[in-house]
Amino acid sequence: MSEGEIKMNKKPELLAPAGDLEKLKIAINYGADAVYLGGESFGLRAKAKNFTPEEMARGIAYAHERGAKVYVTANIFAHNGDFSGMDDFFKGLYNMGADGVLVSDPGVFALVRETAPKLTVHISTQANNTNYRSAEFWKKLGAKRIVAARELSLGEIAEITSASDIEVEAFVHGAMCISYSGRCLLSAYFTGRDANRGACTHPCRWKYYISEATREGEYLPVEEDERGTYIFNSKDLCMIEHIPELINAGICSFKIEGRMKTAYYCAVVVKAYREAIDDWIKDPELYESKKGYYLSELEKASYRGFTTGFFFGKPQKEAQVYTSSAYIKNYDFVGIVREYYPERGEALIEQRNKFQKGDVVEFLRAGEENFSQKLESITDCEGADRDSAPHAQELLVIKVAKEVRPMDIMRRKAV
């Protein structure tokens, strides 16, 4: 199919993670069309801050005021005891105006349909959505959308979207789980914490040494150093160079992984994908000319190297990181703009990491070009000069070279 024949009834949704209320606001401010988040129960990110009912209501109101949607995760594989209070949870989501709930367990799905029949249901990637028959199965039961299994190629996804008119969402960026459709058993085996009920300890990032007792002198063809090997540690998914292929496959929602990631990570990744999508819609040649720029921006957030996952066939050994579980971190998030004073050309900055006079910093601006400048002055809120900002989350005033807005982010090269 040529670009002119691309399957695009509407611009694809950019769906971002929201681990807490600040990240929700950051994601929407930097261009997300929708966010997904978890409540205090029933989701697969128990170690994230997650949302109280009050915070969730505030987040939904904030999103709707800005034309964005909110989807709530309830995608655990439920045991009998997990159903306590779940019916009230779903009724509450509907009453708050949540735009959808993600589930993976058929029993949980049935409970949603019984207790909140008008609440939109999406089927999580955990449910192993790998074929068009399962897509049609969920559609007939009342689901509006499936999240494609991460093991699918673009060709397989295109077959699903051609055979069914159910919406198909897919992960396009972020950390990859080594387990099939994210259903990890290692965490429960090693630590007793069940990944399938939200308590994953990420043992895929631990150090491992592999040997076979009866095959002395024979080794698996993996790279390793003196500390062992990280054969379960995948590179991060990155599809920003393949926006037209994703659209061509009929994917309606581009999903970014990362409810455990920082607000800075969310801002960087959402802004890059927002620009890439909009540039391609505006002018495919513009998009092609800026691929290097998009990648360079993504590399300013922490990452483990990039892979295209299963989208173009089964990943080979190059998709794994064998020598370390550490992130590559080229830039530090040092502050966030809280206020801008145009008459003085100054901004009130909330410190996030230490910075000092003389530092060259860059401002990441939502919907605008970034700019860099040298910090010539720093004062506290009483006007006293400061040489540096060593204290966590203190409020300081700096001169800025251009206009900034609340939630613009200040960063600098890592030292």
N, C-alpha and C positions, 0 to 999 in steps of 0.2 A: 504494500500500500504506500503510495506516495504521500509526501507531506500535505499536498493539496487535498487528499482524500482522507486525512486523519480523522479518526473517530473522536469528535470533540463537540458534543452538544452544548457544553458549558465549560468554563474554566475550571480546572481541577481544584478541589479544596486543599488548602495547606493546613494540616492538622498537627498541632504541637503539644508537647507534654506540659503539664502544670503540676509540679510537685507540691506547691503551696500557693497562697494567694498572690504573693509578689511575682512568682514565676508566671502565673496566669496573666497578670497585668503586663508583664514584660512581653510574653508571647503575642498577645493581642496588639500591643503597641508597636511591635516590630513586624507585624503583617500577617499573623496567623488568622485564617478564616474560622478556625475552630480549635478548641483545646480538649484534651481528655485528662481526667483527674480521678482520684480515688477518695472514697470516704474513709472513715476510721475502721471499717470492716468490709469483708467480702471481696477485696481486690488483691492483686498479686504483687503489691509493693508495700508490705507491712512496715518496712524500715524507712519509707519516705515519710515526710511530715504529714501528708494527707490533710483532709479537710474535715473540720467539725461541721455539723449541720448548719450552724450559723455562718461559717466561712463559705460553705458551698452556696448558700443562698446569696451571699454578697458577691461571690464570684460569678454566679449565673446572671445576676442583675448587671454587674459591670460589663460582662460580655454582650448581653443583649442590647444594652445602651449603645454599644459600638458595632452592632450588626454581626457579632460573632456567635458561634454556637458552643455549647458545652456538653460533652459526653462523659458519662460516669462509668467507671469500671466496676464490675461485680463478677469477675471472671475466674474466681477460684473453682477448683473441683471440690464441690461441697461434700462434707460428711454429714451424717444426720444432725449432729449438734450444731452445725453451722447455720441451720435454717431458723434458729431462734432469733426473732426480731427482724428477719429479712423481709417479711411482708410489709411491715411498717416502713422499712427503709425504701422500698420501691414506691409506696404510696407517697412518701415524703418527696422523693425525686420528682414525681409527676406534679405534685402541688407546687414545688419550687420552680417548675418550668424547664427542667433539664431536657435537652434536645434528644437524648438517647441514652441507653444503658448498654454496656458491652457485657455479654455473658458467654460462657463456654460450656457449662454443664446443662444437660437437658432438663434436669429437675429444677434448676434455677430459672431456666427459660420458661418452664410451665408455670412457675410461681409468679413471674412477672406478668404473664398473660392473664392469670387469674386475678391478681390483686391490683394491677395497674394496666388494664387492657389497652388504654390509649397511649401508654408510654412506648416510644419507638425503641425497638430492640436491634442491636447490631451483634453479630456473632464473632467472637474473639478469634484471633489466630490460634489460640490454644485449642480450639475445637477441631483443628486439623482440616481446614478447608482446602482440599486439594483437587476437587473435580466439579464439573458442572452439575452432576446429579445431586451432590450434597448441597450445592448452592440452591438448586430448585427445591430440595427437601426443606431447607430452612425458609425459603420464600413462601412456600405453601403453608407453613406453620405460622407465618406472620412476621418474619424478620424482614427488615428493610435493607440490611447491608451485611456482607460478610467481610472479614479481614482475611486476605489471602495468606495461606501458610507460607512461611519464608522459604520453603524448599521448592517453590514453583518458579519456573522460567517465565519470561515474558510471553513466550508462545503459548504456554499452558494457561496463563491468565487470560490471554486473548481468546482462547477457546471457550473459557467460562463466560466471558462477557459477550461473546457471540451467541452462545446457547441459552443464556439467561439474562433477563433484564434487571436482576437484583444488583444493587450497587456493590462495587468491589473496591475496597480500601487496601492499601499495601504499604508496608514499611519501606521507606526509601533512604533513610539515614539513621545511623546510630549503632550501638553495640549489638553484636550478634551472639545469641546463645548457642552453645555447641549441641544442645539436646534437641531432639526432633520436635519441631513446633514449640520449643521452649519448655517442654515437659521434662524437667530435670529430676533425676533420682539421686544424684551425687550428694546434694545438700542434706537430704534426709538420711542417707546412708552414713555420712561422715559425722554429722552434727546433730541429727535428730530434728532439724528444722526443715519443714516441708516446703519446697519451692512451689508446689502446686496449690498451696494454701497461703502464699504470700510471704514466706519467711526465708527466701533463698539467701544463702551465705556466699554465693558466687565461688564455689570451689573450682570452677573452670579456669579461674585466674591463679590458682595455686601452682606451686612447683611440683613436678612429677618426674620420677625416674622409672622407665619401663624396661623390664627384662622378662625372659621366659625361662623357667627353671631347668627345663630339659634341653635347651638349645644354647649351650655355653658358647660364647663368642659370636652369637648372632644378634643383630640389633635392628630395630625398626629404622627405616630410612627417614629419620628426623634430625634436625640440627639441635645441638644442645651444647651447653657450656658446663663448667665445673660444678654449677649449682643444680643441674638437672635440665628438664625441658618443660615447656609450657604447651604441650601438644593440643590441649583443649581450648586454647586462647585464640579466638578469631580476631582478625582485623575488623575495623568498623565498616559497616555498610555505607556506601556513598554513591548515589545515583544522580548527582547534580549535572554530570556531563551527558545524561541520557534522558532529559526531560521529554523530548518528542517521542522517544520509544515508549516511555511510561504512558503518555497520553494515547499513543497509537494502540496500546494494549487494552484500552478502555478503562483504565484505573481512574476512579472518580475522586479519590482522596489520597493525597501523598502524606504519609504518616512519618513523623520524626520520633525516634525512641529517646527516652531520657528523663523520666519523672524523678530519678535520683540525681540528675545532673544539676549544675548550678544555674542561677539566673543568667549569668554571663554566657554560658554555653547555649542556653535557649535563645538569647538575643542574637548571637553570632550566626547560629545555624538557621534560625527562622528568617533573618534578614537576607542571608545568601540565597536561600531557596525562593523567597518572595521575589527578589530581583530576577533570578533565573527564569522563573515561571512567567513573570510579567514581560521580561525582555523577549522571551520566545513568542509569546502571544502577539506582542507588538511587531517584532521583526526577527524571524529566524536567523538572519545573518548577523544581527546584533548579538543575539544569544551565542552563536558560534564564536564570534570574535572575543567574547568575554569569559570563555570557559576557564582560562588560566586565572583570571581574577576571582571567579567564584571559588575555585579550589584554594587559592591563596588565602581567601577569607576564612574558609572552613578550617584551614590549618592554624588559624589563630585561636581556635578553641582546642581544648585537650582532645586527643584522639590516639588511636593505636595503629595508625596506618589505615589505608582504605582498600576496600574490595567491593566488587559488584555482586557479591553473594551468589545466589543461584540464578539470577536473572538471565544470564547468558550461558547457562550450563552449570554442571556441578563444579563447585570450587575445587581448585587444585591446591597443592601444598603452599603456593604463594599467598593464599588467603589466610594463612595462619601466622601467628607470631610465636616463634619457638624460643626466643632468648630472653624475654622479659614480659612481665604482666603490667609494667608501668605505662602510663600515658605519656605521649609526646606533648610537651607544654611549651609553646613558643612565646606566649603572651600572658601577662598577669592582669587580672581584673583588679584595679586599684580604687575605683570610686564610681558612684552613681550620682547623677545630677538630681537634686531635690528642688531647687529653685533657680530661676535665671532673672538677673536684674539688668534689663537692657540699658537703663539710663547710666549705669556704672560699668557696663561691660564685664560683669562678674557673675559667677555661679556659686551656689551653695552646693558643696559636694559632701556626700556621706562616704567616709573612708571604708574600703573593703580590704585593702592590703597596703602596706607602707609605701608612701611616695614622699619625695622631697623636692625642694627647690633645685632647679637645674635639670630635672628629669624631662625627657621628651615624651609626651603622652599623646595618645590618639583618642579622639572622641568618636564613638560608634553611635551614629544618629539614625533613628528610625525614619525611613522614607527619604533620607537625604544623604548626600555624599559625606563620607567621613573626613575629618581633618586632623592634622597633627600640629602641636605647638610645644614650645618649651615653657615650663612653669617658672615664671619670673617672680611670683610672689605667692605666699600662703599666709592667711591670717585666720585667727579664730573668730568666733561670732561676736566677740567684744572689740575686734579690730587689732588685737595684739599680733605682731609678726611671729611667724613660725618658720623654722627651717625645714621641718619634716612633719609627717603625719603618721606616727607610730601606733596610735591607739585605735582599737577596733571600733568601727562605726561612729567615730567622732565626726561632728559637723564642722566643716572648714570652708572658707571663701577663697576663691582663686580668680585671677583675671583670665578671661577667655578671648581668643582671637576672633571667634565668630559666634553667632547666636546658637544657643543650645536650648534643650527643652527637658523638663522632668522626665526621668527614666533613660535619658541618654547615658551611655556608659563610657567611663574613662579607663583606658588600658595603656600598658607600656610593654615593651619587649622584656621578656624574662631575663633576669641577670643571674 
